[in-house]
Amino acid sequence: MKKQKKKTAESIVKEIKRHTRRKFNSEEKTRIIIEGLRGEDNITSICRKESINPNLYSNST
């Protein structure tokens, strides 16, 4: 008989976030980057619209 380990609240939250994390395909990534390169909007407004952290955008360029 196996003993079940009791999960902490923190580990449960991390697991939920991992499974619900938004995943961008390559087309979406390209579209967001090109939109930023056009310069029509600033990066923060693009990131706000796409619900991503501006630091994540700057790491991808």
C-alpha positions as CSV (number, residue, x, y, z in Angstrom):
1,M,0.0,0.0,0.0
2,K,1.4,3.4,-1.0
3,K,1.4,6.3,1.3
4,Q,0.2,9.5,-0.3
5,K,2.3,12.6,0.4
6,K,0.4,15.6,1.5
7,K,1.0,18.4,-0.9
8,T,1.5,21.9,0.4
9,A,-0.6,24.7,-0.8
10,E,2.4,26.3,-2.5
11,S,3.2,23.2,-4.6
12,I,-0.5,22.9,-5.6
13,V,-0.5,26.5,-6.8
14,K,2.7,26.0,-8.8
15,E,1.3,22.9,-10.4
16,I,-1.9,24.7,-11.4
17,K,0.1,27.6,-12.9
18,R,2.3,25.2,-14.8
19,H,-0.7,23.6,-16.4
20,T,-2.6,26.8,-17.2
21,R,0.4,28.8,-18.5
22,R,-0.3,30.4,-21.8
23,K,1.8,28.9,-24.6
24,F,2.5,31.0,-27.8
25,N,3.1,29.3,-31.0
26,S,5.7,30.6,-33.4
27,E,3.2,32.5,-35.5
28,E,1.9,34.4,-32.5
29,K,5.5,35.2,-31.3
30,T,6.4,36.5,-34.8
31,R,3.2,38.6,-34.9
32,I,3.9,40.2,-31.5
33,I,7.6,40.9,-32.4
34,I,6.7,42.5,-35.8
35,E,4.0,44.6,-34.1
36,G,6.7,45.9,-31.8
37,L,9.2,46.6,-34.6
38,R,6.6,48.6,-36.5
39,G,6.7,51.2,-33.7
40,E,3.0,52.1,-34.0
41,D,2.5,51.3,-30.3
42,N,5.0,51.2,-27.5
43,I,6.1,47.9,-26.1
44,T,4.3,48.3,-22.8
45,S,0.9,48.7,-24.5
46,I,1.6,45.7,-26.8
47,C,2.5,43.6,-23.8
48,R,-0.5,44.8,-21.9
49,K,-2.8,43.9,-24.8
50,E,-1.2,40.4,-25.2
51,S,-1.1,39.9,-21.4
52,I,2.7,39.3,-21.2
53,N,5.4,40.7,-19.0
54,P,7.5,43.4,-20.8
55,N,10.6,41.6,-19.6
56,L,9.5,38.5,-21.5
57,Y,9.2,40.6,-24.6
58,S,12.6,42.1,-24.3
59,N,14.2,38.6,-23.8
60,S,12.7,37.4,-27.1
61,T,14.1,40.2,-29.3
